[in-house]
Amino acid sequence: MSRRRLAFASIAVVTVLCLVGVSVLAVAAGGSALAYEVNGTRSFDLSVNGGAAITVSCTGTDFNTPATTTVTVPLNAGSNTIKFSNTSAYAPDLDAVTIR
């Protein structure tokens, strides 16, 4: 399986990534691990199923060394949509999202 990161840094400031069809068997408010690359500190907003966004701040040493953070996201049983965005500045390069 090939894996590539989403390089927010190399595209326009207004950037949105939606993960559609994230499926879970039961209602959950678990931690989601986010892997990213960034030089310094950048952030993005994260919302689930059209709900209020939370700001996730990410700090790293460079764009070649992965860093991680964990956020709690409320997921519904069945299909969910997770939206990552930053409409005012460049966001970190998102490498992986792990739903727990």
Stockholm file with secondary structure:
# STOCKHOLM 1.0

chainA/1-100         MSRRRLAFASIAVVTVLCLVGVSVLAVAAGGSALAYEVNGTRSFDLSVNGGAAITVSCTGTDFNTPATTTVTVPLNAGSNTIKFSNTSAYAPDLDAVTIR
#=GR chainA/1-100 SS CCCCCBCGGGSCSSEEEEEEEEEESSCEEEEEEEEEEEEEEEEEEEEETTCCCEEEEEEEEEEEEEEEEEEEEEECSEEEEEEEEESSSCCCEEEEEEEC
#=GC SS_cons         CCCCCBCGGGSCSSEEEEEEEEEESSCEEEEEEEEEEEEEEEEEEEEETTCCCEEEEEEEEEEEEEEEEEEEEEECSEEEEEEEEESSSCCCEEEEEEEC
//
